[in-house]
Amino acid sequence: MTERTDCVVIGAGLIGLAIAHALSGRGTSCRVIERGRIAGGTTSTTFAWLNATSKLQEDYHRLNVAGMEGHRSWASRWGSDVTGHRQTGCLMWAGPDTATTLDDLERIFDHLSCLDYPCSRVGGPELADLEPRISFGHGAEGLLMPLDGWLDAPRLARHLAEDIVRQGGAIHEEAPVTGFLGTAPLLAGVVTADGPVHAETIVIAAGTGTGDIAAMALRSREALRPVGSDPGLLVEIAGAGAWLNRVVCFPEGDDELHMRPNVGGGLLMGADASDRMLSDEVRARRHLAARAQHYFARLDAADVMARTTARVGHRPMPADGRSIVGLLPGCDNVFVAVTHSGVTLAPAIGALLADEITGRPASPLLQEFRPDRFAWT
Ligand SMILES: Cc1cc2nc3c(=O)[nH]c(=O)nc-3n(C[C@H](O)[C@H](O)[C@H](O)COP(=O)(O)OP(=O)(O)OC[C@H]3O[C@@H](n4cnc5c(N)ncnc54)[C@H](O)[C@@H]3O)c2cc1C
């Protein structure tokens, strides 16, 4: 392929597709170049909790709120069946003797209220109504965040890809980017396994690969990579999705345990402890199955274990844990977009970066998330 386009986006995960979709909607022709398949990276191995609940720094919280607004707007435009959006709410709870304490809940309530994030206190009887299969124990109380939910992220990615093509763009799969045309500060395009693509603007949205591709763009042997890869392990119990109605955070203090129903009828679980058992999948499955059994008392442990599967995903993780979105230092036409919580953030990052690339004023929402807070070379 020898092609010419306004913009090349590297990476067909949710972030790259959201950016290409927003650019296409603003009249910019786009080619998305993907080394594997659409949504074949972290976008398919994520827990996909849509939330601003767990993001208490105000600027990062606001960016996540914008992401969730974007998901609601896409769901009302295309239908939530098409976008895979489930606005189920999220329940967080604690009891008198749990590792997360009732005081912790109160602090979270105060903090979210200060941020104007919808959140309500839930007493014991209401907890049982909301999630009748959980054994809450005596004296439990909860917080309900009604705007939270979860996403079938691969489904949304496929829909965005189809819409990009409908608007005249293209997605090239199995076409790794192996180099760049021209030299910084003004690059002329990318070199792919299928040939060169000439472009006015280049966006690197390659998830955990972003640091390596930025180093390639800067042609620097000394390049620094302020983006790491933070592995996580999720366990799914087949056929158990009906145990829960929403995303639930269980009261395990620092060892956060969260569960939700999943597409296909399973129950998806993740915990900080299982993230540390990546090399022993059976142990991780046993560990999470036992923890599920603790909260769903009438389960048969052996049966549950037999129905579990595990999968490992790699979170793109900026060095300070916060999104990196904007112009790559040292380049005039290369942008970077990489973040944890990318499922929540994709619609906001897509729209805000597309505004900037097409010459609209930069949003103050991105002010604290610029690439130039890090050294890249
Ligand atoms: C266990 C786990 C739990 C998570 N939980 C949540 C959560 O609850 N809520 C939330 O919002 N987020 C969550 N995340 C994070 C979220 O999934 C990611 O932030 C998001 O999926 C990143 O999307 P992306 O498009 O940046 O990356 P990806 O989906 O990885 O897409 C990047 C793409 O770039 C491609 N690429 C790389 N190098 C090249 C190259 N040289 N040429 C061409 N293409 C290339 C890759 O193949 C890949 O398809 C979680 C992640 C994990 C692993």
The ligand as an SDF file (V2000), in Angstrom:
LIG
                    3D

 53 58  0  0  0  0  0  0  0  0999 V2000
   -6.8910   -6.2120   33.9130 C   0  0  0  0  0  0  0  0  0  0  0  0
   -7.2930   -4.8440   33.4020 C   0  0  0  0  0  0  0  0  0  0  0  0
   -8.3520   -4.1840   33.9880 C   0  0  0  0  0  0  0  0  0  0  0  0
   -8.7390   -2.9160   33.4930 C   0  0  0  0  0  0  0  0  0  0  0  0
   -9.8140   -2.3240   34.0280 N   0  0  0  0  0  0  0  0  0  0  0  0
  -10.2710   -1.1520   33.5040 C   0  0  0  0  0  0  0  0  0  0  0  0
  -11.4820   -0.5960   33.9780 C   0  0  0  0  0  0  0  0  0  0  0  0
  -12.1530   -1.1880   34.8340 O   0  0  0  0  0  0  0  0  0  0  0  0
  -11.9120    0.5820   33.4190 N   0  0  0  0  0  0  0  0  0  0  0  0
  -11.1870    1.2190   32.4310 C   0  0  0  0  0  0  0  0  0  0  0  0
  -11.6280    2.2780   31.9660 O   0  0  0  0  0  0  0  0  0  0  0  0
  -10.0140    0.7080   31.9860 N   0  0  0  0  0  0  0  0  0  0  0  0
   -9.5470   -0.4650   32.4930 C   0  0  0  0  0  0  0  0  0  0  0  0
   -8.3890   -1.0040   32.0380 N   0  0  0  0  0  0  0  0  0  0  0  0
   -7.5380   -0.2210   31.1290 C   0  0  0  0  0  0  0  0  0  0  0  0
   -8.0660   -0.1880   29.7310 C   0  0  0  0  0  0  0  0  0  0  0  0
   -8.4480   -1.4840   29.3200 O   0  0  0  0  0  0  0  0  0  0  0  0
   -6.9890    0.3600   28.7940 C   0  0  0  0  0  0  0  0  0  0  0  0
   -6.6180    1.6490   29.2410 O   0  0  0  0  0  0  0  0  0  0  0  0
   -7.4970    0.4870   27.3640 C   0  0  0  0  0  0  0  0  0  0  0  0
   -7.9970   -0.7400   26.8830 O   0  0  0  0  0  0  0  0  0  0  0  0
   -6.3500    0.9450   26.4910 C   0  0  0  0  0  0  0  0  0  0  0  0
   -6.8050    1.0340   25.1550 O   0  0  0  0  0  0  0  0  0  0  0  0
   -5.7480    1.4030   24.0470 P   0  0  0  0  0  0  0  0  0  0  0  0
   -6.4970    1.5990   22.7990 O   0  0  0  0  0  0  0  0  0  0  0  0
   -4.8670    2.4890   24.5430 O   0  0  0  0  0  0  0  0  0  0  0  0
   -4.7950    0.1010   23.9940 O   0  0  0  0  0  0  0  0  0  0  0  0
   -4.9830   -1.2650   23.1870 P   0  0  0  0  0  0  0  0  0  0  0  0
   -6.3610   -1.7800   23.2650 O   0  0  0  0  0  0  0  0  0  0  0  0
   -3.8850   -2.1700   23.6530 O   0  0  0  0  0  0  0  0  0  0  0  0
   -4.7410   -0.8120   21.6900 O   0  0  0  0  0  0  0  0  0  0  0  0
   -3.4570   -0.4480   21.2190 C   0  0  0  0  0  0  0  0  0  0  0  0
   -3.2590   -1.1230   19.8730 C   0  0  0  0  0  0  0  0  0  0  0  0
   -2.0340   -0.6960   19.3170 O   0  0  0  0  0  0  0  0  0  0  0  0
   -1.5310   -1.7420   18.5480 C   0  0  0  0  0  0  0  0  0  0  0  0
   -0.1140   -1.5620   18.2750 N   0  0  0  0  0  0  0  0  0  0  0  0
    0.9310   -1.6170   19.1460 C   0  0  0  0  0  0  0  0  0  0  0  0
    2.0920   -1.4650   18.4850 N   0  0  0  0  0  0  0  0  0  0  0  0
    1.7800   -1.2880   17.1770 C   0  0  0  0  0  0  0  0  0  0  0  0
    2.5550   -1.0860   15.9950 C   0  0  0  0  0  0  0  0  0  0  0  0
    3.9080   -1.0320   16.0080 N   0  0  0  0  0  0  0  0  0  0  0  0
    1.9040   -0.9340   14.8120 N   0  0  0  0  0  0  0  0  0  0  0  0
    0.5510   -0.9760   14.7370 C   0  0  0  0  0  0  0  0  0  0  0  0
   -0.2150   -1.1850   15.8460 N   0  0  0  0  0  0  0  0  0  0  0  0
    0.3860   -1.3340   17.0340 C   0  0  0  0  0  0  0  0  0  0  0  0
   -1.8050   -2.9630   19.4170 C   0  0  0  0  0  0  0  0  0  0  0  0
   -1.8010   -4.1680   18.6580 O   0  0  0  0  0  0  0  0  0  0  0  0
   -3.1690   -2.6400   19.9970 C   0  0  0  0  0  0  0  0  0  0  0  0
   -4.2360   -3.2410   19.2740 O   0  0  0  0  0  0  0  0  0  0  0  0
   -7.9950   -2.2870   32.4580 C   0  0  0  0  0  0  0  0  0  0  0  0
   -6.9300   -2.9720   31.8690 C   0  0  0  0  0  0  0  0  0  0  0  0
   -6.5830   -4.2410   32.3330 C   0  0  0  0  0  0  0  0  0  0  0  0
   -5.4500   -4.9810   31.6750 C   0  0  0  0  0  0  0  0  0  0  0  0
  1  2  1  0
  2  3  1  0
  2 52  2  0
  3  4  2  0
  4  5  1  0
  4 50  1  0
  5  6  2  0
  6  7  1  0
  6 13  1  0
  7  8  2  0
  7  9  1  0
  9 10  1  0
 10 11  2  0
 10 12  1  0
 12 13  2  0
 13 14  1  0
 14 15  1  0
 14 50  1  0
 15 16  1  0
 16 17  1  0
 16 18  1  0
 18 19  1  0
 18 20  1  0
 20 21  1  0
 20 22  1  0
 22 23  1  0
 23 24  1  0
 24 25  2  0
 24 26  1  0
 24 27  1  0
 27 28  1  0
 28 29  2  0
 28 30  1  0
 28 31  1  0
 31 32  1  0
 32 33  1  0
 33 34  1  0
 33 48  1  0
 34 35  1  0
 35 36  1  0
 35 46  1  0
 36 37  1  0
 36 45  1  0
 37 38  2  0
 38 39  1  0
 39 40  1  0
 39 45  2  0
 40 41  1  0
 40 42  2  0
 42 43  1  0
 43 44  2  0
 44 45  1  0
 46 47  1  0
 46 48  1  0
 48 49  1  0
 50 51  2  0
 51 52  1  0
 52 53  1  0
M  END
$$$$
